[in-house]
């Protein structure tokens, strides 16, 4: 028999409002229940317990990340950018850029912009608190999503409850 025991008693990746802090996608993939990664940019995720509070912390690590390629109309230079970034030609900022592969299927290694964090974390306390994505290096807010309202709605819909004398979270 095989049982999956979730840290904090729930799977945060089943929550539709959870988005990758790197690219904003909401599609995650797990390999053999050993690791989770973003299906769009391949950022790595891990889940760990909070410091004694009910819930979990989701960590995101940026190592080798993939993003859509853009091509300069004027000089032909290529660079990778996410949708939330302004595509700027690496040779001349006055040049015009266009998607090199409009189908979006081609992905290239993305070099994080200068000062981009190497890790993020999200605190999800059951019955209480959602931090939004925090910068793993400075603890400052990096992305304001998911919001506290989305977290409250998720908890109400899934009916996550703490058994009075139990050691695990359970769905009521």
Buried (B, 14 or more C-beta within 10 A) or exposed (E): EEEEEBBBBBBBBEBEBBBBBBBBBBEBEEEEEEEBBBEBBBBBBBBEEBEEBBBBBBBBBBEEBBBBBBBBEEEEBEBBBBEEBEBBBEEEEEBEBEBBEEEEEEBBEBEEEEEEBEBBBBBBBBEBEBBBBBBBEEEEEBBEBBEEEBBEBBBEEBEBBBEEEEEEBEEE
